[in-house]
C-alpha cells in the first residue's frame, strides 16, 4: 500500500511541476530562470547539500545526528537512565516543527533571495522521524505550484526518509505547501482569550516540564499559564535561544522560529494534564495552516499564546495565536491536529522514568519471579511500532539493539524477544536490589541467549558481587514471565490460560498450573519425571499450593492475572 501511495504521489508531483512549467507567470523567478541552473547555497541550517537545482525542481539532503543537532537530545521518547554508560540515550525524534522548518528552507532555496516564507498549509507528517540507528537521512524535494493569483509563490515540498529502520528504501515522511512573498502581510485583529479559560492552573510550567513532558531546555518556551478551561488556555511564553539548537553556529538563520513553534504540541499536552488526563502522549501530525506576520522575535522575547482546543475522536485539535509584546499577532496556527496515545500507568513510568515494567509475582522459598503484563495492543502496533522501539531504546544496550533490529518484525519475533529480555533484565534488577542493595538500571544488565533455553546475563555490578544465576522465561510477548532460583534448585514455571472469569474454572486452572510447574522443575532434576505428584491448596494462603512429590514437599506459588494463572516453584536438587 505504501509503494502504491508513493507512486501516486510521484505522478502527482511530476504533474504539478509540468503544470507549473506551462502556467508560470511571465514575471516569476521560475519563469525567467533557465532550464539548467548551477549550484545554489543552502538557505538554512537544515540543508546539508543541494543535490539538484532547476527552475521547476529542487532536491536536497540532510543528515540529523545528535552530535551536531543538540536539539535532538531535548526531544527523546524516554530518559537516559543508565548508571554505567553515559553514552546510552533514549530514542531521539525530530520535532514536527523542525520538519516545517526544513520544508521552509527547501522552498526558500528553490525561490532564491527576495522571498520570505509567510505561511505553510496542508502540512502533514506520515511517519515518525526517529533516529533508530543514531542518525537519520532525509531527501527533500520541492516544486513550484501554479500561480493562484494571490501574489504569493506556492511551493510543494516533500521530505523522504531514506534507509528507514525497516528497510533501505525511501518513505514519504512529511509534506507541506510553503507560501512565499516579498514581505510579511499585515496581521489580522487579535482574538480575545477563550471565554472559559479563567481557571488557575494546577500545574506550574516548571512542574509540567519536569513531570509531564519529555522536552528539554532548548524547547521549553512556556513560562506561565494565565488561565485554563475546558475549551482553551492563555499562556505566557519566552522565545528559546536558537544558539542551543546546534553544536556549531549555523551560517544562515532559520526561516521559522521552530523551537518556539514546538510549543503548540506542548500546549496541547499541558491542557490535557489540566483537564485531568494522566499517562498519555499527544503528538502533532497535521496542520491546516500556519501563518506568520513578522520576522521571528529574538531570544527571550515575551509572547502571549491563546489556544482553543477540542477533542475530535482520538485526536486533539488546537487553534493557536501567538501575540507579541506590542499586542500584535505574530503567528497563527489553524487546526493543529495531534494523535492521543494512552500509555497506561506502568508503561508511562517505565518509558519516561526507568521504573520496572514488570510486576513481582513472588520472592519466597528461594524463588524470585516477575511477569510483564499485557500492554495495550493498539499502542504497541500503531505509528510504525514507535512505542515498542522507544521501549527497546530504553532497556537495551547498543549490542542488544543491533541484534533486536536484525530480527524480523513479521510474525511478532521482534516483540517476543523484547518482552522476554525486559522480563529477564527486570528480574535480575530486582534480584540485585533485594540481594545486594544495588540500584541498577534495566539497560545496565545485558541478556545473552535465546528464550527457549535459560538466559545468561552480563553485568559488571552484579558479577563483582558473585555469580549471576540463569534466568528462565516462559510465554510469548507481553504476558511473559521470568524466574530464577539459586544454585542447588531447579525452577518450575507454567502459565495456564483462563479467561472465563468463573471462580471454579480459575481454581481448576490454578491447580493445573501448579502441577505443571512442579513437573517442569522435577524434569530438570530427573528426566524421568514422577507420576505421583499430589497438589493441595495451603489453608489460609491465597494463591498458595503445596505439592507432594515422592514424599518430598514442594511449595508452589500461584499468581492470578486477567487472562490466566501463573505458577512458580523451586525444587531442590543435588547440583
C-alpha positions, 0 to 999 in steps of 0.5 A: 500500500505504501509503494502504491501511495508513493507512486501516486504521489510521484505522478502527482508531483511530476504533474504539478511541476509540468503544470507549473512549467506551462502556467508560470507567470511571465514575471516569476523567478521560475519563469525567467530562470533557465532550464539548467541552473548551477549550484545554489547555497543552502538557505538554512541550517537544515540543508546539508547539500543541494543535490539538484537545482532547476527552475521547476525542481529542487532536491536536497539532503540532510543528515540529523545526528545528535552530535551536531543537532543538540536539539535532538537530545531535548526531544527523546521518547524516554530518559537516559537512565543508565548508571554505567554508560553515559553514552546510552540515550533514549530514542531521539525524534525530530520535532514536527516543527523542525520538519516545517522548518526544513520544508521552509528552507527547501522552498526558500532555496528553490525561490532564491533571495527576495522571498520570505516564507509567510505561511505553510498549509496542508502540512502533514507528517506520515511517519515518525522521524526517529533516529533508530540507528543514531542518525537519520537521512532525509531527501527533500524535494520541492516544486513550484505550484501554479500561480493562484493569483494571490501574489504569493509563490506556492511551493510543494515540498516533500521530505523522504526518509531514506534507509528507514529502520525497516528497510533501505528504501525511501518513505514519504515522511512529511509534506507541506505547501510553503507560501512565499512573498516579498514581505510579511502581510499585515496581521489580522485583529487579535482574538480575545482569550477563550471565554472559559479559560479563567481557571488557575492552573494546577500545574506550574510550567516548571512542574509540567516540564519536569513531570509531564513532558519529555522536552528539554531546555532548548524547547521549553518556551512556556513560562506561565499559564494565565488561565485554563478551561475546558475549551482553551488556555492563555499562556505566557511564553519566552522565545528559546535561544536558537544558539542551543539548537546546534553544536556549531553556529549555523551560517544562515538563520532559520526561516521559522522560529521552530523551537518556539513553534514546538510549543503548540504540541506542548500546549496541547499536552499541558491542557490535557494534564489540566483537564485531568488526563494522566499517562498519555502522549499527544503528538502533532501530525497535521496542520491546516495552516500556519501563518506568520506576520513578522520576522521571528522575535529574538531570544527571550522575547515575551509572547502571549499564546491563546489556544482553543482546543477540542477533542475530535475522536482520538485526536486533539485539535488546537487553534493557536495565536501567538501575540507579541509584546506590542499586542500584535499577532505574530503567528497563527496556527489553524487546526493543529491536529495531534494523535492521543496515545494512552500509555497506561500507568506502568508503561508511562513510568517505565518509558519516561522514568526507568521504573520496572515494567514488570510486576513481582509475582513472588520472592519466597522459598528461594524463588524470585519471579516477575511477569510483564503484563499485557500492554495495550495492543493498539499502542504497541502496533500503531505509528510504525511500532514507535512505542515498542522501539522507544521501549527497546531504546530504553532497556537495551544496550547498543549490542542488544539493539543491533541484534533486536533490529536484525530480527524480523518484525513479521510474525511478532519475533521482534516483540517476543524477544523484547518482552522476554529480555525486559522480563529477564533484565527486570528480574535480575534488577530486582534480584540485585536490589533485594540481594545486594542493595544495588540500584541498577538500571534495566539497560545496565544488565545485558541478556545473552541467549535465546528464550527457549533455553535459560538466559545468561546475563552480563553485568559488571555490578552484579558479577563483582558481587558473585555469580549471576544465576540463569534466568528462565522465561516462559510465554510469548510477548507481553504476558511473559514471565521470568524466574530464577532460583539459586544454585542447588534448585531447579525452577518450575514455571507454567502459565495456564490460560483462563479467561472465563472469569468463573471462580471454579474454572480459575481454581481448576486452572490454578491447580493445573498450573501448579502441577505443571510447574512442579513437573517442569522443575522435577524434569530438570532434576530427573528426566524421568519425571514422577507420576505421583505428584499430589497438589493441595491448596495451603489453608489460609494462603491465597494463591498458595499450593503445596505439592507432594512429590515422592514424599518430598514437599514442594511449595508452589506459588500461584499468581492470578492475572486477567487472562490466566494463572501463573505458577512458580516453584523451586525444587531442590536438587543435588547440583 
